[in-house]
Amino acid sequence: MNYFDFDLEISPGEGRDFIVSVIDSPAGEARETVRFPFSELELENRIQALQIALLRSSEKRRRILDSHEQTVQEFGRNLFDLLLIGEVRTRYDVSLREATRQEMGLRLKLRIRSPELAMVPWEFMYDLRQGEYVCLSRSSPLVRYLEAQQPIQPLAVRLPLRILAMVAAPTDLAALDVAQEKARAEAALEPLRHQGLVELTWVEGQTWRNLQQALQGGPWHIFHFIGHGGFDPHADEGLIALADEAGKTQFLNATQFGRLLVDHSSLRLVLLNSCEGARSGARDLFAGSAATLVRRGLPAVIAMQFEISDRAAIEFAHAFYTALANGIPVDGAVAEARKAVSIALANTVEWGTPVLFLRAADGKIFDVTNEPTVGAPDLRSARPADRVQEAFAIEEESSLGAPIQAQPEVESEEPVLQETQPESVPPLRSVAAPPVATRQRRARPWRPVWALLLLSALALSAWFWRYGQPTPVAATGMASVDAGYYPLGDGPSRLLPAFWIDRHEVTNAQFAQFLGRHPAILTQLAQLVFPMDAPQPIGWVAGAITPGLADHPVRGIGWQTAADYCAWAGKRLPTEAEWEAAARGPYGWLYPWGNDEDSVPLPYDSTYVVGSIPTNRSYFGVYDMAGNVWEWVAAPYSPVQAGQQVLRGGAFDLGYDMKSPMIGLTHQVSYHASLINTGIRCAADDARVEAGPDTALLALDDQFTYTGTGWPTVHENAFIVNYHPPDYYHVESRQADGFVTAFYERAPFANFILETEVFVDAANTDHAQGRFEYGLAVRHNDDQFYAFVVSAKESVWRVYSGRLAGGAYTGPLSDLRLVAAGQEDAIRGATQEAVDRLALTTNGPEWLFAVAGKLVHTFITNDYRAGQVGFVVITHADVTKVHIHYRWVTVQKIEPFYIHLRRDGGVMPR
């Protein structure tokens, strides 16, 4: 298809105005001044909502237009009406009609002169009149166009197109399965390889040196990168994440990455399957990775402006390379690929994630000769090191007088390249290449010696790797924060590697252990500006913790002391970016719980027990990042002067949102009196996960040290359910032949592990008469519930189904039906020193019950989807009083799994 150009220039105007100019079209020129409707923050929020909708749209498909696509469609309609307005729209409509009349396409070519407007995802422009997104048709592709000083001529090439591909998966970023990523790319290209349309070669390694060496083995036509990308807002430049020799992240900025690629004149296209590759700078329009590569001379670059799912990436690659090999211009090929994604992944909007940056005026970067060389061997496919070693071996054998057996020459048909000749160093081994013929060599008796030395060296290296590396700290008490992009301050999101952070602030009791090992550290505390009789934390008296404050956060700590404590614990202070990511989560909330400051009331007159306010919990399960005490961070991204460091989170007496820093001196806190309330929270690059549930997934974690967290408080003659801070929640029954329940009132749950520690308050319970049971309950509608209970007196567990009158807390024993029962010696919760740990798991229709970590029963029920969790106490005949204490309760969300029991009572995966 041939195209007319609809050439639009978008330039900054006064304030929030910008100028849209039609500088070339079949209908002539036009110019309009447009007021941009979004502030910088509003635009950032819109784009963030769009990104969330994109991720949600990649999940399980629905038959109707869901809210996620409606979000994208509405935003796209706003973009269309914003850009094509007044005379500009008139020229566009006339140009469309003319292109249709002449059976041509209309290429929408955006020349964006404003860095702020380059951040806008114009690819989602939606024409309400046509009921379609503009760029979802090959007849109306949309490109980001950058002028070339010299015209870009298409490269004459005989098929196959030679693709050099690379996967970079640094171990400290979100995990990428290299083998799987390669398999997916090869699966997408296998039909094309079979037809001789493309040849795929992988870079062997993940470092920039590996890439540099591979590029020297060209000629290559396309470079396809799979990995992580990012953007440094301070340097205002795009980043590509490669790996160093140790496998850790080594970021190359866009300029450095471009230096590796642009000297290869046959290389006409780069596809960056990495996040934020399409993003531009706030000050420099050409600062993004893709734009930098195009500015450096590459004719075309495709990059991702948002995260893209594996399925969408595979479908896009297959359709795009097919169209390109069929001679379709690169912008038309991108449009075909968008169309394929939209159809293959029904209702998805991920087709808008790729962005095409183009310098070729007509979109033609290849002049393809459709004569593929199917099955032709490529003798250049041996690695450079292999070829050098082969030459050395031949020369060595000649010097030893060994005959060299002549090999039959195999002719290969080289691609016809108009601008370059094959370079002197051969490429890496191609996926499609046949085995290279080998030569016979003389036996060398000394080789076993070298082999033994090599094995010894490998064994020694393995020993150092296993025992010479620092052991990760235990994950107990820490939360895992995934690698990803996180909003920081008022600026754009930033890519952070994965890390771990303490769930709770360091307590007085923990700090006392530290001082016991390092008493000299008190001299650092003496340098703080607030007055005290002796160098000690605030609230301590005569070097001892004030009674009742052991589990409160330590306060009055300087930056160096905080750093020393974390080092003693085998950890470190979190960076400012890490702290903020852990506090605000991926959605960038202003507070750990959301954007409403008043939705979680916090004490303002003193500190409180760490973790005792369950609602003061971040997305990642980190507690008390708002209030309680300020927390020191390292590596500030906020501007600070020499000798200063940053505090985060506010304190009980001075509230701050999670994006705002407080600056303090490293050896002193601040002139502000309230900043004596400074404490510690530690982080780590990695952590050793012990057996047990992943507490990072906790949806509820209540220690009952604070009232009002969502459990009922009711006092009646027949029963009592209420808090007993700071220790327990208690359920008390004063009647025989009945039951008492208490359900968490704030949220229902589905597919979870409900767990608690519970015991009998022996001093307030009648043990002499009757039977009673206590445990967990799940209410699956207004009046039906299941109960999993134990009896310490009998060492028996039971499962009941029960019926509860609407709004009631109690009922008669006749409203319970026994489902299952069994003996278990591990049941022992008759006193505070002998607690029972009970767990109830709803795993879809399969329910599991455990005592002290041991699975005791499973059963299937089809009448539960979601419901409230709670506690239950059951009394039988002749019981006068039963008083039960629950120490804590957690709800851990899970994905459904499937198990069955072994004959010995253990559990096996199904």
N, C-alpha and C positions, 0 to 999 in steps of 0.2 A: 504494500500500500504506500502511495505517495502522500505527502502531507503539505498543507498550508501551515504557516506559523501564525499563532496568535501570541504575539510577543508583548508581555506585560512587564513593566518596570515598576517596582514598589520602592518609593523613596521616603525618607523621613521629612516631616514638615515641622510646624510649630507645635510644641507641647505634645499632645497625644494625637495630633493630626498626622496623616501621611498622604502621599500623593501617588495615585495610581495612573500610569500613563500607558496607553496602547501605542507602542513605537513601531509596530509592523503588524499588519493583518490584511486579509483580502478586502476588508471594509474600510480601511483607512485608519487614521490616528484619532486619539481622543485623550482627554485628561480630566481627572476628577480628584477633589480633595475629600478625604474620608476621615472621620473621627473614630479612632480606635476605641472600642467600647470597654476594654478591660484595663484595669491597672496591672502593674507588674505582678502583684500578689494574686489578683483575681485570675490572671492568665495562668500563673503557676498552679493555682487550685483547679482551674478548668482542665489543664493538661494532666494533672494528677488524677482527676476523676476519669478522664479519657483513658489513661493508662490502666486504671483499675478495671474499667469496662472491657478493655482489650484482653486483660488476663482472664476475666470472668467469661468472656465470650469464647475462650479456648477450651472451656470445660465442657461437660456433657451437653449435647445439643438438645434444643427444644424445637417444637414445631411452629411456635408463634414468635413474633418479634418481641424479645424480652426487654427488660428495662435497661440492660447494658447496651444493646444496640440502639435503643431509643436515645440514650445519652450521646452516643457517637453521632447518630443521625441529626439530632438537634444542633449539636456543635457544628457539624458539617454544613448544615443549612445556614447557620449564622455566618460561617466563613464565606460561603458562596455569595450571600447577600451583601457582605461587607466588601468583598473584593470587586465583584462585578456589579457596579452601581451606575445609574444614570447613563451617560453617553458610552461609558465603557461596556455596559451590558448591551446596549444597542449594537455596538460594533461586534460584540461577541455573537449575538443572535444572527446578525447578517452574515458573519463569517461562517457560522455553522451551516446556514442554508446554502451558501455558495459551495462549501466543501462537499455537502451532500449532493448538490446538483452535478458537480464534476466527479463524483464518486471518489473523493479523496478524504483523508482524515484531517483533523484540525489539532495540531500540537499546541497545548497550552504551555508556553515557555515563560517561567517566572524568573525575572532578574531582580533579586531582592537586595536592596542597597542598605537596609537597616538590620543590624545584628539582632535587635529585639524581635523583629518580625520574621527573621529566619528561624526562630524557635517555634513558630506556629506550625502545626501539622496540617498544611494546606492540602495534603493528599486526601483528606477526608471531606473535601468540598462536595456538597450534596445539592443537586439541582432539583428542587421540589417540583418544578414543572414537568420534568422528565421522570420524576420518581426514581432517580438513580444517582449514584456517586459518579462524578465526572470522569475519574481516571480508571473506572472499571470497564472501559471499552478501548479496544485497540484503535478505534477511530478518533479518540480524544485523550491521548496520553498526556500526563502532566510531568514536567521535568523542572529541576532547579538548574538554571543555565548560568554558566560562568563564561565570559568572553575569552576567546583565545587570541593571542597576538598574531599567531600564524594559523591559517586554515588547517583544520584537521582532515587529512586525507584517509579514506578507508584503507586498511591493510589487506592486500591481496593474500589470501591464505587458502590452501587446499586442505580440506578436512582430513583428519580430525582436528578440532580445536584442542589445543594442548593446555590443560588446566593444571596448575601447580596449587596444591591444597595444603593447609597447615592447621593442626589443632594445637592450641596452647592451653594447658590445664594446670596452672600453678597450684600447688598443694594447699596454699593458704587462702585461696579464694573458693567460692562455691564450687562444689565438686563437679567435674566433667569426666564422664567415662570416655577416655580417648578411643578405645576400641569400638565402643558403641557409636560414638560420633562419626568415626570413619565408616563404620558399617552402614549408618544411615545415609551418609553422602553417597557411598558407592551404590546403595540400593536405589537412590534417586536417579543416578546416572547410568545404571547398568543397562537399561534398554538402549540408551544412546551409544554407550561403548560397544554394545553388541552390533549396532548398525554401523560402527566406524565413524560416528559423528563427533565423538569426543574421546580424548585420552586423559586419564586422571593419574597424577603422580603425587605422592605424599612427601612432604618434608620429613626427614627422619630426625626428629628432635624438636625441641620447643624453645630454643634460644635464638637470639638474633643472629648469632654466628651460623647456626644451622640453616637459617633462612638465607643468609647471604651466600653461603656455599651452594645451596640448592638453586638460587637464581642464576648463578654462574653456569649452570648446566642447561640453559635454555637452548633455543628460544621458547618462550612461553607466551601464550596469548591472554590467559586469564589467571589471576591469583585469587583463590577462595580461602578466606580466613574464618575459622571457627574458634571462638574463645570469648574472653571478657574484654570489655572496653570501658571507658569512662571519660570524665571531663574534669579538669582541674580548674575551678572557677577563679582561683587566685592567679595562676599563670595564664588563665583564659585560653586554654589549649586542650585539644582532645588527647586521649591516652589510649594506647593499645597494651594489653597485659600479656607479655611473653613471660617465659620462665628463665631464671638464672641457672647456673650449673648445679645448684643444690635443689632445684625444683621449686623455689620460692618465686614470688612475683617480682618481675622486673618491668616496670612501666617504661615504654618508649613513647615520648610525645609525638604528635603528628608530624613534626618536622623531621625528627630522627627516623621515623618509620618511612617517610617519603624518600629519604636519601637511599634507603635500601632498594626501592622499587623503580624510581623514575629513570634510571640510567639504562633500562632495558626497553629499547624502542619497539620491540614486538609486543610488549605487554600493553594491552589496550583497555583492559577492564579489571577492576578490583571489586570483589564482593566481600563486605565485612559483615559476617554474621556475629556481631557483638553489640552489646548495649551501648547506646549513646554515640555510636559512630557517626550518626547524621547530625549531631548537635553542633550548633555554632557558638561562637563566643559572645559574651555580653558586650565586649568592646571591639572585637575584631571579627568581621563577618567570615573570614577565611580561617578561623582558628580551629574549627572542628576537624576531626580526623579526615572525613571524606572530602570536605572542601579544601583542606590543605593538599591532599593528594592531587586533586584536580588542578589546583593552582600551580602545583609543581610540574604539570605537564601531562598527567594521565587523562586520556580522552573521556573516560567514564568511570564513575564509582557508584556502587550501590551500597548503602549502609542502612542500619536499623535505628529508627528514632525511639523505639520502645523495645521492651523484651518481646521475643517471639517464641512461640511454642515449637517443639520439635516437629510436630506434624505439619504445621504451616511452613516451616523452613524447608522441609523435604519437598513438599508439594511445589513451593515457589521455585526451588532450584531445578527440579525436573522440567517444569513447564517453561521456565526462562531459558535454560540451555537448549531445549528442543527448538524453541522459536528462533533463538540466535543462530543455531546451526542450519536452520532453514532459510537463512538470509534475511530475516526480519530485522529492521533497525532496532537498536538496543532499547529505545523508549517503547516501541511497539511490543518488544519481547517482554518488557516489564509489565505492560498492560495485560498481555496474555497470561503472564504468571499470576498477576493479581486476580484475574478472572478465574483461573484454575483454583486458587486458594478459596475464593468465595463460594465456589460450587462444591469442591471436594470436602470442605469443612463447613457444612450448612450452617447459616446464621452467624458465622464468625465475622469479625471485622479486622482480623489480623492482616488482611491484604493491604491495609494502609500503613503497616509498619515500615516496609522498605521505602527508601527515598533514593531517587536517581539524581545524581549530580552529573552534568553533562557539559562538555566543551565542543563536541562535534555538532556543527550547526544543523545538519540534517539527520542526526542520530545514527549515521552509518559509521561504525568503527571497523567493520570487517567487510571485505569484498570476497564472499565465500564462493569457492569453486566446489560444486556439489559432486565431487568424485572421491568419496571416502576410500581410503586404503584399508579395507577390511582385513584384519588379521595380519597385516604386514608387520614383521618383527622390527624392533628398534634397537640396534646395537648400541645406541648412545645411552641406554637406560641403566648401565652399570654406574654405581656410585663413583665419584672421583677418587676416593681412597682405594676402591677396588681396582680401578684402572691403573693407578700408580703402583699398587702392590703387584699387579699382574706384570707390568713392565719390568719391575725390579726382579721378579722371579725369572722372567725370560732372560734378562741380562745375566743373572747369576748362573743359570743353567748353561748359558753360552760360555761363560768364563770357565765353567767346570768341564767343558767338553761334552755336555749331554746333548743329544740330538733333539732338535725342536721339531715336533710333528706339525706339518702344514695342515691348516684347517681350511675347509671350503669357505669361500667368501659368500656372504649373504647380502644381497642388495636390498636396501630399504628405500622406499619412496619418501623423500623429504618433503615437508610442506613447502609450498612456494611462497616465500616471504619477500615482499617487495622492498621493505625498508632495511632488513637486517639479514645477515648470514648467520648460520649456526656458530655459536661461540666456541672457543677452543676447549673449554672444560665441559665434559658430558654431565647430564643431569642425574638425579637420583633414580633409583629403580622404579619403573612405572608399574602400576597395578596390572596393566595390560601386556607388559613385556614378557616374552618367553624366556626360559633359562638360557644364560649365555654358555656357549660351549666351553668345556674345561680342557686343560692341557695335562698331559702326564708328566709327573715329576719324579725325580730320584728320591729314594728313601733317605731321610736324614736322622741318624741315630741320636743326635743331640736334642731333637725336638721334645722328647719326654721330659728332659731337664727343664726346658723353658716352660712346659706345661705345668710341671710341679711348682715352679716358682710363681707362675701366674695364679694357680689355685691357692697357694699360700697367701699371696697378696690379696686375693678376693676374700679369703677367710678372715684375714686381719682387718680388712675394710668392713666386713660384716660385723666383726666384734666391736669395732669402734662405733659403727652405726647403731648397734643394739645397746651397748653399754656406755658409749662415750657421749651420747646425746642427752640433754637434760630431760629428766622424767617429767611429764606433764603433771600438774597438780591434780588432786582429786576433784571431781566435778561436784562433790557434795556441797550443797549450799550455794552453787553457782548456776547461772542461767546461760544458755547458749544463744548467741545472736548470730543469725545467718549472714553470710556475705550478701551484699546487695547495695542498692542506691537508697540513701536516706536524706530527707530534707534537713538542712542544717541552718540555723539562724534564719535570717530573712532571704538567704541566697538560694540557689538551686540545689538539687540533690547531688550527693557525692557518693562514689563507689567506695565501700569499706570492705576489707577482708572479714571473714568470720572471726569471732572472738568470744570469750566467756567473761562474765561479770558477776560479782557477788550479788545474791538476791537481797541481802540485808546489809545495812551499815554495820561497821565494826562496833561491837558493844564494849561497855566498860569491862566486863568480865574477860573478853578476848584481849583487850588492851593490857589488862593486868598480867595476863600470861606473857605477853611480849615484854613488859617491864621486868618481869621476873628473870628473864633471860638477858635483858639489856638495861640494867638500872641506870647506866650513864646517860641514857636517852633523855632523862629528866632535865639535863642541862639545856637541851633544846627548848623545852617548854618554858624555861625561865626567861627566854628572850621575847616572849609575847608581851604585848603592851598592856594587857589588863592586869590589875593588881591581885596578888594572892600571897598568902603567908609562906607557901612552899611551892616549888615547881611541881605541879601535878595537874591533871585534867580538871576541868570545871566540875564541881559537884562532889569532888573527893575531899575527905577530911583526914588530915594527918597521914596522907599517903594511902588511905584505904577508901574503897567504894562506899558511898552512903547506902545504907540498907534500902532495898527496893529498887535500886538503880542499876543492878548488875546487867540486866538485859536491855537497858536504854543505850542509845548510841553514845560513845565517848565523844566529848566535845572540848573545845579549847585547844585544838591540835594545829601545829604549823605544817606548812607544806613538806618540809624536809622530814619531819617526824612521820607524816603520813606515808611518804615514799619509803622510809626505812621500815615501817611496819609491813607494807606490802611485800617488800623484798624479803623480810624475815619469814613471811607466810609462803614464800615461793612464787609470788605473784608480782604485780606492778600496779601503779596507778593507771586508771583508764585514760586514754587520750580524751580531749574535749569532744572530738567528733564521736568517739565510741560512746561516751557517757550520754550525749544527746540522742544518739540513735537508740540506745537502750531505753531512754526515758520517753521519747516521742513515738518510737515505732516506725513502721514503713509508711504510715499515713500522716506523719508529721503533726500529731496532736499537740496542742499547747500544754496539756497536762498529761500525766501518765494514763489517766482514765478517759480522756477525751478533750473536748474544747470548752466545756462548761466548768469554770472554776468552782462554782458553788454546788455542784452536784455531789461532791465529796467533802463534807466538813472535816476540818483537821483541828486538833488542839492548838491554841495560840498562846497558852500560858506556860507550857513546859514541854519537854520531850516526852515520848511515850515508848513503850516496849516495841522494839523493831518488829515489823511484820504483823503487828496486832490490829491493823486496820486493813482488812482484806481488799477493800475497794481502792485503797491507795496503791495500786498495782499496775505496772505498765503492760504493754502488749506482750512482752517477753517474760512476764512473771517476775519482774524486779520490783521490790517494795520500797516505799518511802522515798522515792526520788524527788517528790515534792514535800516540803516541810521537814519536820524533825530537826535535822542539822544541815548546814552547808557541807558540800563535799568537794575536796580538792581534785583537780584533774591535771594531767600532764599534756605536753605537746599542744598548747592552745592554738586554735586557728583564729581566735579573737585577737585583735591587735593589742599587744602588751609592750611595756617598756622593759628595759633590763632590770632584773631583780624582781619582776612581778610574775605571778601565776594566776590561774583562773579558778574561781569557785562556782559551783553549779547547784541548782535545785532549791534555793531559798532555805529558810529555817522556820521554826514554829512561830517566831515573832516577826518575821519579815518574809512575806510570800513573794515568790517570783515565778514567772512561767518558765517552761523548759527550754526555750530558745534563747534566753537572756543570760549573759554571764555577769559575774561580779569579779572585779579585779582586786587582788590583794598582794601584799609583799610576800616573798617566799619565807622570810624569817619572822615576819609579824603578820597579824591577821589583817587589820585595817584600823582606820581611825573610827569607824562606825562601831559603837559599843555592842550592837547586836551580833556583830560578826565574831564574837567570842564563841558563837555556836557553830564551830567548824569541826567536821569529822572526816571519816575515812570510808571509802569503798574501794575494793581492789578489783583488778581484772587480770586476764591471762590470755595468751595467744591460743592455747590449747588446754584441754583438761581430760583427765582419765575418767571415763564414765564407768561407775561401778554397777553391779547388778541392781535392778529395781526400776520402778517406773520413771519415765522421763518427766521430771517435775516442771520442765519448761512448758509442758502442755496443760498445766493445771488451770482449770476453769474456776475452781473454788478452793481456797486454802484458808481455813478459819481456825485460829488457835484459841479463840474465845477469850482473848485478853481485852476485848473492847466490845461494848454493847452496841446494839443497833446495826449489826451487819447483815440482817435478813432473816433471823430466826425469831419465832414468836415468843412473847413473854406473857404468860397467862397464869393467874392464880385462882383456882377453884377449890371447893371443898374436897372434891374427889381426886384432884391432880394438880400438879404444878409443873410448868415448863418455863424455864428462864435461864438467863446468863448467870454465871457465877464467876465474874472477872476477879483477878486476871488468870484464872486457872481452868475453868470448866464451863460446860453447858450441862445443866442437869434436868432430868426427866423424873418426876416423882409421882408414883401412884399410891392412892390411899383407899383403894377399893379392891375387892376380890372378884374373880371371874370376869375380867375385862381387859382392855388394853388402852394405852395412852400413846398418842403420836405427836410428833412435832416436825413439820415440813419446812424446808427452806423456801421462803416466799418470793424470792426475787426473780428466779429464772427456772425454766424447765431444761432438762438435759436429755440427750440421746446418744447412745453408744459411748459409755464411760466406765471408769473404774471408780466406785464410791468406796472410800476407805476411812476407818476411824480406829482410835484406841479408846477403850471403854472399860470401866470397872464399877464394882458395887461399893457404895459408901456404907461400909459394914456398921458403922456406929449409928446410922439412921435407918437401918433396914432390919425387918423382922426375919431372922433366919430360922427361927424355931418351928415355924408352921408353914405349910403350903409350898407350892412351887411357883417360880417366876422365871421369866426369860427377858432378854434385852438384846438389842441389836439395831439393824438398819432397815429402812423401809423405802420403797419407791412407789409413788402414787401415779398411776398411768391415766387416770381421768378424775373427775370430781369426786367419785365415791368408791373407787376400786384401788387396791394397793397390794403389793407383795411385801413380805417381811422375811428377813433372814436373821434369826435370833439364836442365841446360845444360852445355856443354863450352866453356870459354874457349879451349882449344887449337884447336878446330875452328870456333868461332862457330856452333854448332848447338844447337838445343833438341830434346828428345825427350820423348815421353809413353809410359810403360810400364804394363802391368798385371803384377802380381807375385804370387808365392805365398811364404808364409813359414811355416815349421814352428812349431807352437805353442810360445810362450815363447822363441823364438829371436830373435836380433838380425841374423843374417847368413843368406846362402843363396848357392847357385851361380848363375852367370849364366844357366844353362839354365832357371831358374825365372822368368825375365822374358820377357814378350812385348811386342814393339814395337807400339805403337798408332798413333803418328804422329811425324813429325819434320820439321824445317825449318831453313833458314838464317836467322840474325839477326845483323846487324852490331853491334847494341847489346850483345851479350854480351861482357864484357871483364874478368871478375873474376879475373884471373890474379895480382893482387897486392892488398895492403891498400889501396893508393891507387886501385884500379880495381875497385870492388865491383859485384856484380850484385844488382839488386833484382827479386825474383821474387814473383809473386802467383798463387795458385790459388783460384778461386772455385767453390764448389758451389752451384748455383742450381737446386734441385730436380734434375731429371734432366739438366739442361744444365750442363756444366763449361766454365770459361774459364781460359785460361792467358796470363799476361802477363809480359813482360820490360821492365824500365825504364819501366813504365807503358803499354807498347804491347801490345795484344791480339794474340797470335800464333796462337792455335788455340782452337777450341771442339769439343766432341763430346758425344754423348748417351749416358748410361748409365742403366739402370733397376735396377741391383743395389745402389745405394747409398741409404741413408736417413740414417744418422748413424754417426760413427766418430771415431777418434783421429787427431790431426794429428801430423806429425813431419818428420824429415829423412832423407835418403838419400844415400849415396855409392856410385857404381857404378864398378867397375874392369874393364878388359878385359885382353887378353894382355900379358905382359911388364911389368907394373906392380909395382914393389917397395914403394912407399909413397906414400900420398896423405893429406894433412892439410888438412882444411877447417874454416874458422872461420865461425860464424853470429853476426853482431853482435847481432841482436835478432829477435824474432818477435812477431807480433800475430795475433789472431783477432778479426775484426769480424763480429758476427752481422748478418744481413740478412733482409729479407722477400723471398721469391722474386720475381723479375722476369723479363722475357722480352726477348731481343734477337736481332738477326740482323746479319750482316756486310754492309757495303757492298762494292761491287766494288773500291773503293780500299783495302780492308782496315780501314776505320774501323768504328765501331759506331753503329747507329741503333736507337732504341726501336721495338719491334714494336707 
